Amino acid sequence: MSSLVGHQIQQSDKVNSLIKDLVGEVTKLNSSLEGIRAPQDAFKDSGKQKIEQTGLLRGRPLHYQYMGSGAGRGPYVELEDGSIKLDLINGIGIHLMGHANPRVMAAAVRGSLSDIINQGNLQPNNEYRLFSEKLVQIASKNSRLKYAWIATCGTMANENALKLSRQKNSPARFVMSFKDAFAGRSTMMAEVTDNTAYKQGLPEYHEVLRVPFYDKRDPKSGEKALAAIKEHVAKHEGNISAFGFEPMLGEGGYQAAPREFFVPLLDFCKSKNIAVWADEVQTFTRTGEYFAFETLGLGQYIDICTIAKTAQIGATLYTEEYNPKPGLIAGTFSGASPCLAAGVEMLNMLSEGFLGPQGRIQQIHKRFIDGINKMNDTTCKGIATDAGGMGLMVAFTPHDGKKESVNSFLNKLYANGVIAFPCGKDPVRARFLIPAIIQDQDIDIALNVIEKTLLEGV
Ligand SMILES: Cc1ncc(COP(=O)(O)O)c(C=O)c1O
């Protein structure tokens, strides 16, 4: 036997050429999706019906009149009503390389030729190994993170992170987390999340201790955060397992903070053997480096880091000390073969000019933020304030930042062809999870649509 059949499939010229032809054909068809387009008469009614039916099936209408047709090109996506939207939310941050990227598609097709669709933790295939290897390789470059455990989503990666920290620091029970944090939708992660709207009617477990986040208007916000942590530790010494934090608040309003804000907090946690857990579910691959802890120069502090979204699947990364005892974390699914394969491909693509201070991600950030700021100074005076964020995570406050006016702006923006989503509470902000492959001319189109929509008023 010269080689395993599995390897022959991977290396087969015939298979490779078929994948190339297949992806080439689909890319050719997608290439006709040129730019923003209104719903088309021929599809309007059937599209609307499909959207309504979906809402009825799940007992709650879709947020937007959105049902993808399965076609797209870069930042553009075709919908069942015949419209084409400029997608700057990307499934709340999944599609880092936009829609129908030929390289991502080819990797996913290759993954789907595996003998199984969903891989398990008991019987993994090579995609599982390659995905874990890639994560450990990029994570260990600027931190002591050494292991990766794949999970089905960000919430599950976070659940595992908390378990690791609790086991290592047993019997410590509490977790510290920022005010306005978001950590996911399980019972415990809803508790870590600081948003009452996401836990209506749920009992409280009183296991989360709050720390105020950075406030750029308050020169004392760093001191206040450190004082809060010290107070919690004084009250619960030995009973705090982890400080779980987003390096930039995501759902909480796209608030970024400088390195100097984090350093004293993390130093103190380290001195008290509290696990430093970075929740990078939203920031991973977006801030100009693979990890926001790299962008912020915090790698030395990190004990545990969680990711998901752009990775196409969740994962918990941890150091030697936090490697759990057998039995603590497992689960049937590890991930779908196409997701694991496409995830690795996207991470490889990122190293081709997207990262670093001069990389494409920072260029996109600057062009977008400069554009919003210019609007706020000229045509849209005072109604496009506080533009900011990190890398491909950008937000600004439209109009007065009140929920009703921001939602009205976002709905009009959607009707005008650009998809964005709110975040934060007071003010509510319009946020954009921009795909890394966006071209300058498409950023300019987005800015024009934003401007036109702001000028329509609330
Ligand atoms: C910071 C953060 N943590 C956790 C989650 C939960 O991830 P998932 O929705 O994949 O469960 C999210 C999702 O938005 C997030 O932004």
Ligand as a Chemical Component Dictionary entry (heavy atoms), coordinates in Angstrom:
data_LIG
# 
_chem_comp.id                   LIG 
_chem_comp.type                 NON-POLYMER 
_chem_comp.pdbx_formal_charge   0 
_chem_comp.three_letter_code    LIG 
# 
loop_
_chem_comp_atom.comp_id 
_chem_comp_atom.atom_id 
_chem_comp_atom.alt_atom_id 
_chem_comp_atom.type_symbol 
_chem_comp_atom.charge 
_chem_comp_atom.model_Cartn_x 
_chem_comp_atom.model_Cartn_y 
_chem_comp_atom.model_Cartn_z 
_chem_comp_atom.pdbx_ordinal 
LIG C1 C1 C 0 -17.283 38.701 23.851 1  
LIG C2 C2 C 0 -18.226 37.581 23.529 2  
LIG N1 N1 N 0 -18.200 36.469 24.284 3  
LIG C3 C3 C 0 -19.009 35.426 24.022 4  
LIG C4 C4 C 0 -19.919 35.458 22.990 5  
LIG C5 C5 C 0 -20.811 34.284 22.736 6  
LIG O1 O1 O 0 -20.419 33.620 21.581 7  
LIG P1 P1 P 0 -21.435 32.669 20.803 8  
LIG O2 O2 O 0 -22.544 33.530 20.323 9  
LIG O3 O3 O 0 -20.631 32.046 19.715 10 
LIG O4 O4 O 0 -21.902 31.642 21.785 11 
LIG C6 C6 C 0 -19.977 36.604 22.179 12 
LIG C7 C7 C 0 -20.949 36.675 21.063 13 
LIG O5 O5 O 0 -21.281 37.713 20.569 14 
LIG C8 C8 C 0 -19.113 37.692 22.459 15 
LIG O6 O6 O 0 -19.141 38.809 21.718 16 
# 
loop_
_chem_comp_bond.comp_id 
_chem_comp_bond.atom_id_1 
_chem_comp_bond.atom_id_2 
_chem_comp_bond.value_order 
_chem_comp_bond.pdbx_ordinal 
LIG C1 C2 SING 1  
LIG C2 N1 SING 2  
LIG C2 C8 DOUB 3  
LIG N1 C3 DOUB 4  
LIG C3 C4 SING 5  
LIG C4 C5 SING 6  
LIG C4 C6 DOUB 7  
LIG C5 O1 SING 8  
LIG O1 P1 SING 9  
LIG P1 O2 DOUB 10 
LIG P1 O3 SING 11 
LIG P1 O4 SING 12 
LIG C6 C7 SING 13 
LIG C6 C8 SING 14 
LIG C7 O5 DOUB 15 
LIG C8 O6 SING 16 
# 
